[in-house]
């Protein structure tokens, strides 16, 4: 109880809630990445090019098909530093997705061996 009282005095309840929320979001994202990398499947997709996001950030958008269903995804333009030709509309990209959950996806430069 002394630790909680100390934290409440130093950062307040709002700060404690913000820290807990940050930890939960980080854990959720880590679980998604772990599931995607440990149970991954790969498919070729099509680059839709770089588009501006809601808050002014730029993202590389792509689409791909799994089991006759079409999915779309995006990655930050940092990916273009390792795969510069991927930003061209219509180019083939390699999509990694969680087997059984294609909505959990990202791009890779090559399929791991």
Helices and strands as residue ranges (DSSP letters): H 2-38, E 40-52, E 58-66, E 69-76, H 79-82, G 84-87, E 92-98, E 101-108
